Amino acid sequence: MTDNQRKKAAASDQESWKEKGVVLRAFFYIFGTHVLAGFVYLLFYLGQHAQK
């Protein structure tokens, strides 16, 4: 394997890791946003049904 081929393989591998990182980060942001929205919804629901 020549030096140029090694650089291309390393760049391709690094690019793959970056793509996986972006997908993982997006998943956690979306999941976290939904959890937070669900918690806020729960607070409003409980506040609406509280004994006054």
VENFEN-V443881 format. One record per residue. N is the residue number from 1. PSI is psi in whole degrees, 0 to 359 (999 if undefined). Layout:
n->[N:N]
psi->[PSI:PSI]
This chain:
n->[1:2:3:4:5:6:7:8:9:10:11:12:13:14:15:16:17:18:19:20:21:22:23:24:25:26:27:28:29:30:31:32:33:34:35:36:37:38:39:40:41:42:43:44:45:46:47:48:49:50:51:52]
psi->[132:168:324:320:323:319:318:318:319:319:320:319:319:320:320:318:322:318:317:322:319:316:317:316:317:319:314:322:315:315:314:321:319:323:315:316:320:321:316:319:318:318:316:319:313:323:325:328:12:152:128:999]
